[in-house]
Amino acid sequence: MSNDVAKYRPDQLDRMIIAHLRVDGRASLAKLAEVVGVSRGTVQNRLDRLVATGTLMGFTVRAREDYDDNAVHAVMMIEVVGKSTTQVIRKLRGFSEVHALHTTNGNWDLVANIRAANLGEFDRVLREVRMIDGVSNSETSLLLSSV
C-alpha cells in the first residue's frame, strides 16, 4: 500500500457520497452528482479514489430484515486469547453469516452479528466459530423480535 493510499482521509464531499450510498448503494453517477451538487465526473473520480484507497470496500445488496421468516439472527460475544485478535477477525470475516463485526471493551473482545438461513446453519456457524484458533470463549443470544 503506498503512502498516498495509507494517508488518504475522506473529506466532506466523500462523506456525503458515502452517506448516500449507504441509503442507496445502486444510485447512478447522475443521481449522486445531483444529490451532492457536483458533476458526474467528480463523483466518478471520488468513487474511484474511495475504492482504490480501500475506503469503500465494495457495494452490496441490503435486504429487509424480515425478507426471510426462517432466518436466525443473533449476537455473539467472543473472547480472544492473547494477541490473536487480528487472525480471529480475519477468519470471522470469511463467514458469510457474520454480517457485522465489532471490537469492544469489557469481558468480550469481539461482537459478531450473525444471520443464518435456519437453525441448522446457525448451529454450524456457532461450532465453526468456536473452533477458530484463538477463540477461548463465546456467548450467543438469539434476537427474537424487534421492539
N, C-alpha and C positions, 0 to 999 in steps of 0.2 A: 504494500500500500504506500503510495507516495505521500510526501509531507502535505501537499495541497489537499489530498483526499482526507488525510487524518485530521487536518486543522479546519476543514470546512464546517461552518456553523450556519444553519438556515437563518435567513433574515425574515422580516415581516411578510414580504411577498411570498416567500417559500412556505411560511406557516399558514398563510391564507389558502394557498393551493392545497396543502396537505389537509387542512381542516375541511375544505370542500370535498376532497377525495374520500375522506372518512365517511362523509354522508352519502356520496355518490361516486364510487370507485370506477364507474363506467362513463363518467362525464367526458364529453368531447373536448378537444382543444378549444373550439369556438366557445363552448359553454363556460369553460374555466376562464378564458380570456375575458368574457363578458362579466362574470361574477367578480373577478379581481381587478378589472379595469385596465388591462394591458393587452398587447397584441398576441395573436396566436403564436407567432414566432418566439416571443418572450416566454410564453408558457412552455412551449416545446423545449427551449433551451434550459429553462429551470427544471423541468421534469428530467431531462437528460442528465443534468448535473446531480439532481437528487438521487437518481438511480445509480449513477457512476460512483458517487461517494458512499453509497450504502445507506443513505438517509431513508430512502424508500427502498424496501426490500422486495417489493412486488405488489401486484394488485390481486384482489381476491373477491370472492362472492360472499356477501352477507345474507344469511337466510333468517327468516323469522324464527324466534326461539321455539315456537310451537309448531313448526312445519312438520315435525315427526313425533307423533304421540308416544312412540315406543322408545325414543331416545332417553338415555340416562345421563343426568347432569350431576356433577359432584365437584367438591373442593377437596383437594388432597394436600395436607401439610406434610412436608418432608424434612427429615433431619439428615444432614450430611456429615460424614466422618472426616475429620482432618481437613486437608486442603484440597479435597476432591470436588469442590463445588463446580468448577468450570467443566470438568469432564462429565459430571452428572447432568448439568444443564445441556450440554451437547447431546447426550443420549436422550434426554426428555424431549428435546426439540425434534427428534426423529419420530416421535409418536404423533400420528395424525389426530389422535383423540385428545391430545393436550392442546387446548385452544388458547390458553394464556398461561404464562409462567412468570412468577414474580419472586424476587428476593425479598426477605422480610427480616425483622428483628425478633427477639424473644426466643422461645423454646424451639421454634422451627426455622429452618434456613430458607426453604422454598415453599411457595404455594402454587399449586397447579390447578387450573380449571379444566376439568375433564368432561368430554361429551362422547358417549359411546352409543352405538346403534341400538344395543339391547343389553340385558343383564349379563348374558354370556360374554359379550365383547368387553363389557365393563370389568368382569371378573378377570378376564385375560390381561387387560391393561394393568390392573392392580398387581397381579402376580409378576408381570414383566417389570414394572417399575420397582417393586420390592427386591428384585434380583439384580438390579444395577449395582455394580461395584461402587461403593461409597455411600449408598443409601443405608443408613443404620436404623431408621425408624420412620413410620408414617402413620398418619391418622386421616381417615377419609370420611366426609359427611356427604350424603346424598342430598341434593336440592330437590325438595318435594313440590313446592309451589312458590310462585312469586306473589308477594303481597304489597 
